[in-house]
Amino acid sequence: MHRTMHPFDSAIALAPGASTGRFSGSTTPAYANMVGPFGGTTAATLLNAALQHPQRIGEPIALTVNFASALAEGGFEIEARPMRTNRSTQHWTIELVQAGEVAATATAVFALRRETWSMPEASAPAAPPEPERVPRPSLVGRPAWVSRYDMRFVEGDLPARFDGELQRDSRSTLWVRDEPPRPLDFASLAALADCFFPRVFLRRRKVVPIGTVSLTTYFHADAAMLAEQGENHVLGSVRAVNFRNGYFDHSGEVWSSRRELLASTHQVVYYRE
């Protein structure tokens, strides 16, 4: 039976190029943001190039994406290069070029995990155990990419009105998954790590021009944990760390439906008055 490709898989799809490690892809309107595509799909596409590389070993444990410019609608080229491979780790550089100019670069680390002593120190935030009982917010006025996720905010949705009133903090907790539902994997987890709205919008209740400069995600899950998660909602938690002179950063976590830490993330964002 023919099955239509999930919108996310279409967004990160790559065609092999003329040489090993080279790929071509294209943006899709389903994940459009205010300017260019949703950064999470860009990060996932860069990771996907390494995941598809024939020399890849292990699974991703770290991904850092630096956004040199906003992507335009249309095609792009990616080159993924394994810079060094050790017995258990592999280090990557990945470059995305559009219209002859670098639009994004990334570094990634893959590893062959082994069972050792393990103990989480962070704890999952409080949230109702059944995501379906948390109402979904209206999508009116929100970018296209938001409709590609089933977001259910326990706290910290975008304000009902942007009145410029300074808030005490910008914390958010939400249940979230792909829409339509899709089994979780490393690429979709990389995208989910960027699903948190700009903290400056919440803290100031004011919409200002913003752009992510650098996004780092650490993957604590392995493939088996992601397979157990399946299509269930994950629990996201995020807070800003500092706002200063045109840049702010935030720190976030992504937890499984069983309260296992899947990923942690940190990003720095440019904002303008």
C-alpha angles and dihedrals in degrees: 000000000000115000125196114240114254112254090241093054089050090051095054098035115134131193118211115252132218094281136035113283096019120114140168128216143158139223119252128214091228090075099038116146132194089282117015124330127330107280092227092065090048090053091047092049092052090049090047090060090060092042090055096044112115092223095054118124128189128351132299118272099167138021128179119185123190114197108214093179142346113279117242122221112276141041132346141176128234131196119193119191128184100221098187135000121199129178094280107006136058126195122209142191118198127187131193117202126188125181090353096305132099110253100172140004130195142187122204138183122208124189145184102235123214129196112263139145106308131184130162117223099185118075130215118255121252113269139152107274094228111062092193089067091061110084121240117238124239115272094208111131095006125122120267094254092063090066088058089070132061099224121184112181120212087180139344107041117159110288120266088234132022100222100151094247109150113236129213094242143343102234120151132187120183145158109233141171139160117287113249092031115263131179110263118250135160095276095051091044089054089054094045089055087068098046094100114110117240108284093219089066090059100038095049100025086226132116111228131164110277139171133182110242102182132005125190125187127185115203113216094170127083126209092270093056091049091050090053090051092055114162096336122124118267122217116240127196126181141165135176117250103195142348115205138153099334101324135082133177133207135197122214143175133205117208130189123242085259091055095253115144108247101173144349124209142191129186140174119219133195117225133181131204 
